[in-house]
Amino acid sequence: MARIGFLGLGNMGGPMAANLVKAGHVVAGFDPVPEARARLESAGGEAAGTIAEAVAGAEIVLSMLPEGRHVREAYLGTGGVLDAAAPGTLLIDCSTIDVATARAVAAAAAERGLSMLDAPVSGGVAGATAATLTFMVGGDEAAFDRARPILEAMGKAVIHAGPSGNGQAAKICNNMMLGIQMISVCEAMALAEKLGLSHQTLFEIASKSSGQCWSLTSYCPVPGPVPASPANRGYKPGFTVAMMLKDLKLAQEAAQSVGARTPLGAEAYQLYNLFASEATRGLDFSAIMTMIGAKVD
Ligand code: NAD
């Protein structure tokens, strides 16, 4: 069993750290929010007062932080992970951040002789709680092999995506597809209704035809066809509009940085930007149905 330092004990990191404790690891966690540290303690972990305290003596450091700037600060800042980690410590960042930051922080770690992986996840808070996340991992093969058993304690699939940054590349490409597909299902549902075809009938036909996709069959954005989808509970998340907007923005920034053409990704970003307001940011991302399906005057 390993000694693990865990940074960022929020909606995702909290249950992930608790699952590592359940698997028998010794977990020392840091989060600036006292309630988050207290939750780790009640799950059987140790609350650390600083990043350096969480990292001291750890064989593995995991992080689950909001954005790239938090990852940069936590790893590269004074008293951060790179200052505190002992030689041989394996670093694994599971946050969803931009590819450039993931590669820059991993390169800085390598300069200090430390291996670092980017390992963003799919599966949301439900997957984090049930230990059924999918990890998409960027970094070298030896570090991946070492990380695999640790990640398996928190997930059902651990996939090596290639060198440093490729985990983040996989994550934003996947979520760009998801955003575009969700909007496509919303448009088709709205059009069907106006043509006199019910949501349920379109669902039954399209779910067995070439329009089939996850946004339709697992996460249908209208109430009825998929009883477990957020549309049946007032669009309670799930995966929020704010998170989809964040990932679509990361995809657009990445596309611009390499000159990739992503016209539908750009349009999906614009539509989510238009939809996101104080009132809607916290709703499930499938709530964009309420904007797309609204009456046209
Ligand atoms: P969250 O805001 O609930 O948790 C982030 C935590 O990091 C907070 O508790 C915050 O206090 C803490 N933090 C900030 N700076 C810190 C530092 N320097 N050291 C230690 N802790 C620090 O966010 P979340 O929903 O847990 O998401 C975390 C990451 O996972 C994000 O990058 C998000 O995009 C990604 N993600 C989230 C979901 C989801 O459904 N929530 C799904 C997939 C991926």
Boltz pocket constraint, residues with backbone or C-beta under 6 A from the ligand:
constraints:
  - pocket:
      binder: B
      contacts: [[A, 7], [A, 8], [A, 9], [A, 10], [A, 11], [A, 12], [A, 13], [A, 30], [A, 31], [A, 32], [A, 33], [A, 36], [A, 51], [A, 64], [A, 65], [A, 66], [A, 67], [A, 70], [A, 73], [A, 74], [A, 94], [A, 95], [A, 96], [A, 97], [A, 121], [A, 122], [A, 123], [A, 124], [A, 125], [A, 238], [A, 239], [A, 240], [A, 243]]
      max_distance: 6.0
